[in-house]
Amino acid sequence: MFCALPGTHSNGCDYIKTAIEKGAKAILLSTNVDFPETEGCVYIYNDNPRYVFSLMAALFYPKHPKHQIAITGTNGKTSTADFVRQLWILKHYNSATIGTLGVISNTNYHYTGPVLTTPDPITLHQILTNLVKHDIQYVALEASSHGLDQYRLDGLTLEAGGFTNLTRDHLDYHHDLQHYLEAKLRLFKHILPIGGIAAVNADMDQDVLKQIKQTIQERQQKLRLVGEQGEFLKLISVTPLPEGQKLEIKIMTGEQISVTLPLLGRYQVDNILLAIALIAKDTIDVKNLISLLPQLKGVRGRMEQAAILPNGAAIYVDYAHTPDALAHLLQSLRPHTHHKLYIIFGAGGDRDAGKRPLMAQEAQKYADHVIITDDNPRNENPELVRKQVKVGAPDALEIAGREEAIAQTIKKLQKDDILVVAGKGHEQGQIIGTTVYPFDDVTIIQKYASRL
């Protein structure tokens, strides 16, 4: 079968003839396509071929892990999914995550295919079948707005869905925030079944939260609100510590629990509370999960400590690449900064250009020193991208090459300074034009830190 799906830059219908020449016996295509049919080939017309394609993939690969959850939101999907996986492992369940970091599990399953936040349906269901073959029955998936909008997750049997937050991103694709929200709401409207667990960060924009709650109510799903405004898990206080942060949490019974988290970053707390709400079976399980928090480890490229210099200055790497994510990142590091706070960041080419100056505004608001450099320029002129970023922070220092920016800034760091290199996180390459050049922020940082 050849699935002739409409794409952003090309249309699958343009390749039907080639597919038939190569042996395709059935073609799935959109109802509104007028295509000359070939004898000996079956044509399946549907108003929503992407949706049908996903259901077909789910039927073709029928073995799925019994326990599946999915997380959507602008920021925090990767961390929340990873914390879910870690908590499951601490409860002695084989588990996996599928998302921005690829496929991660505690078994010998090694996925070597393309890495997308939400894979295409065929790849996704192949992965799920392979997880079952490796005795993994617990999986947490990242549900990107693109993946939801393109029906890649339809056909899954979810137990729970999570919503981290909604702030500006991907408007080059969705055009405005309402369409962006509508894409993410598909997780609850169409994929998470009636009666499923819907865990939501209660501290997000209240108008957005209202729409999410309305959708969940209409679907008769079990709403679990977490955060400072939470009801299922209410965050009473966060106290920054040199080694992490102390949390006071009130659970749904009214009982208050203290626990120390060995991770920096206030936003990590939001992700962890959401992770608990997604998988907790009952009150006893909530307490058990909270007791496991001191054993959690940081997620690759998320507030990852890359180096401590001889003078005590600390350097972190983070994936933050939206205005909101940069603000939360810097606000989280501020309580741990005893001198100056530096940030190096850029903006990706061929992506939402409107957020570029907004990112710089947030950086300037919360950091003492702002250095604008290249991210993944892709097919745009790097100089023009930096110029658009700098509109939001005219006084920022501009250093073109990302490695050069890191090298120069490390030399300036004084005792008790903190530097965060933001935007690329776990990524192992830098995309210039259509070429991916090897580049890892952590490796580059350690290279120059070792020379001091």
CORFENRA-V328101 format. One record per run of one state. SS is the DSSP state (a for helix, b for strand, c for the rest). FROM is the first residue (numbers start at 1). LEN is the number of residues. If there is no record, write none. Layout:
ss->SS from->FROM len->LEN
ss->SS from->FROM len->LEN
This chain:
ss->c from->1 len->1
ss->b from->2 len->2
ss->c from->4 len->2
ss->b from->6 len->1
ss->c from->7 len->4
ss->b from->11 len->1
ss->a from->12 len->10
ss->c from->22 len->4
ss->b from->26 len->5
ss->c from->31 len->11
ss->b from->42 len->5
ss->c from->47 len->2
ss->a from->49 len->12
ss->c from->61 len->6
ss->b from->67 len->6
ss->c from->73 len->4
ss->a from->77 len->14
ss->c from->91 len->4
ss->b from->95 len->5
ss->c from->100 len->2
ss->b from->102 len->4
ss->c from->106 len->15
ss->a from->121 len->13
ss->c from->134 len->4
ss->b from->138 len->5
ss->c from->143 len->2
ss->a from->145 len->5
ss->c from->150 len->10
ss->b from->160 len->4
ss->c from->164 len->7
ss->a from->171 len->4
ss->c from->175 len->2
ss->a from->177 len->15
ss->c from->192 len->5
ss->b from->197 len->5
ss->c from->202 len->4
ss->a from->206 len->13
ss->c from->219 len->3
ss->b from->222 len->6
ss->c from->228 len->5
ss->b from->233 len->9
ss->c from->242 len->2
ss->b from->244 len->8
ss->c from->252 len->4
ss->b from->256 len->6
ss->c from->262 len->4
ss->a from->266 len->14
ss->c from->280 len->3
ss->a from->283 len->13
ss->c from->296 len->8
ss->b from->304 len->5
ss->c from->309 len->5
ss->b from->314 len->5
ss->c from->319 len->4
ss->a from->323 len->12
ss->c from->335 len->6
ss->b from->341 len->5
ss->c from->346 len->7
ss->a from->353 len->14
ss->c from->367 len->2
ss->b from->369 len->4
ss->c from->373 len->5
ss->b from->378 len->1
ss->c from->379 len->3
ss->a from->382 len->9
ss->c from->391 len->6
ss->b from->397 len->2
ss->c from->399 len->3
ss->a from->402 len->11
ss->c from->413 len->5
ss->b from->418 len->5
ss->c from->423 len->6
ss->b from->429 len->4
ss->c from->433 len->2
ss->b from->435 len->4
ss->c from->439 len->2
ss->a from->441 len->9
ss->c from->450 len->3
